[in-house]
């Protein structure tokens, strides 16, 4: 579904021109931006690949969820979107920094161009999305929650596939192997599934050591 958000007229300069954000640590930068915007408690934030844009989601008056875009180069901000539901995942595309992916508690995912406001709505999940990944080489976008992993074509964002998983075992993370054309799904048991993104008929499985009784809570790739 294609649409267009109306870029709100709530705009302004971020900071005085003699204020240097570069002297602050990343966490302090975000808190400074939220304090200056004056729009409530922050939910989530994302930084574009060349640090031109920052997306900040907050809760405003009457529990309205607000998505602000901060233009770090031009030292300004604007309100991009209001949502009824809280944001559950937020991520910029890894090499098209004007493209933002936003998931909400309604189970929908939105691809929004933060410059012209065009929107593609991605629907197909049964429960809210908790993570969004898009690779630098693979023509896929991956959205996932603890039960589902969905693959979307890029750039059309039509639903291509729903990976077959054991729904009794929660998914911990799903995404691409960086700079390789492979897909990864990791589970809280420590098991990892690997597919080639162009040929998903062959699945490789990595199992944790026998007898290891640990509930894994995070996953990272070198």
N, C-alpha and C positions, 0 to 999 in steps of 0.2 A: 504494500500500500504506500503510495507516494503522497506526500502532503507538504505543507510548509508551515513552519512556526512563524509567528509574528514577532520579530525581534523587538523586545519591549523598550520603551523610552526611558526606563530607569538606567541611567548611565552616569558616568562621572570619572574623574581622575582618581587613580588609586591612592597616590601618596603625593605630598608636596615634592616639587622638583629637586629640592636639596636633600631629600631623604633617600638613603642608599640601602635598598633591599639586599644587595649583594653582601653586606656585612653580617647578615643574620643567617643562622642555621636554617635548614629546610623546614623543620617543624615550627620554628619561630616565624618564618616567612608566612606560613599558612595561617597561623593564629593572627598575625598582623593584618593580613588581607581580610579575614573574617571580621575582625574588630572594626576595620575601616568600613567594610560594607554594612556593618551594623544590622545583620539579618538573622541573628539567632545562632543556634548551636549547629556546628558543622556535622554533616553525615559522612561525606566521602569527598575525595578530590582526585584529580588526574592531571598529569602534565603531558603536553604534546611532545613529539619526538625531538624537535629542535628548540623546545622550551619557549615557543612563541605564545602558546595559549595554556591557561590553566582553567580547568572546570572545577567549580566548587558547588556542592549541593548543601543546602541548609534548610532549616525549618523556620519559617517566618511567622507572622501573626496568624491566628486562627488555625495553627498547625498546617499551614500551606507549605508544600515542599517547593523550594526554589532552586533553579539551576542557573548559576552565574558563570559567565565566561570572562576571564581576566586576560587581557591582552598585555603580556609582560613587556613587549617591545615598545608599544605605543603608550604604555602607562595609563590604561583606562580599563573599565569594566562595563558589562551590560548584562541585563537579565535575559537569559535565553528562553527559559521555559518554566511554567508552573505545572506541578503534578499533584494529583490528589494523594497518590500512594508514595511512600518513601522510596528512595533510590536503594537498590540492592547491589548494583554493580555499575562501575563507571570506568571507561577506558578509551583512550585515543587510538586510532589506527597507527601502527608502528612506522609507516613512512608517508602517510597523508595526514599531516597534522591538523588539518581543518575538519577531519572526520571524527566525530565523537560517537561512541556507543554508550547508551544509557539503558539500564534495566530497572524496572520498578516492581513493586510488590504485586502488581496486577498480572504478572507472568509475561508481560510484553517486553520486547527489547526494541529500542529506537536507534536508528542510525541518523544522526543529525549533522548537517554541514553547518559549522558554527559561524561561517561567513555569510552565506545566503539564506540559511534557515530551512533548506529543503530536508524532508524527513522520509525515511522508509521505515515502516513498522514491521517487525519480525514477530510472527505469532506461531506457536507450536508447542510450547512448554506446558506441562500440567501443573507445575509448582514454580515459584519464583526462581529466577536465575541468580546465582551467586558469583559467577565468573564469566568473563568474556576474553577470548584470546584470538588474535589474528597474526599469522606468521609473515615474515619478511619475504619468503619465497613461495609459500603455499597459497594457492588461490582459494582459500577457505577462511571462514570465520567460525569459531567454535564458541558455543554458549553451553553452560552446564549448571547443574545443581547437584544435590547429593544423590539423585536418582536417575538423572538423564544427561546425555551428552548429544547435542544436536550440531550438525554440520550445515553451513550455509555457503552457497557459492558467492564468490567475490568477482565483480562488484554488484551483481544484480541482487544478491542477498535472498535468493529463493531457497527454500528448504530442500537440501539434497538428501540427507540421510539422518536417521536416528540410530546411533550405535547400539548394538545389542549388548546389554550388560546384565549382570546379576543384581537385580534391584534390592536383594537382601543385604548387599554389602555397600555401604555408602561411598560415593565418589568423593575423593579429597581434592583432586585437581585434574584439569584437562587442558591440553594445549599443544603447541608445536615444539619440536626440538629446534632450538635456535640455529638458524642458517642451514637447516636440513629439512628435507621434505618428508618428515615423519610426524605422526600423531602419537600423543601420550595420554593415557588415562591412568591415574594412580588412585588407589583405594586405601581406606583407613587400616586395612589389614597389612599393608606394605606391598601388596601385589601391584604390578605395573603391566599394563597392556600397551603394546607398540604396534602401529600399522604404518605402512607407506601410504601417504595421503592420496596418491593416484591409483593405488591398487590395495583396497582394504580387504581382499579375500584372504590374505595371510596375516594371521595375528601371532605376534611373538609375546611370550609371557615371561616376566621376571618375578620370581617368588622370593619372599624373605626366607632367612635360614629356618630350618625345621625347629619346631619347639619354641619359636620366639612369640611370646604372647604380649604384644605391645599394640596399643591403638595409636596409629600414626596421625599426627595433626598438621604436618606441613610437608612440602615436597619442593625440591629445587633441582635444576639441571645445570651442568657446567657448560 
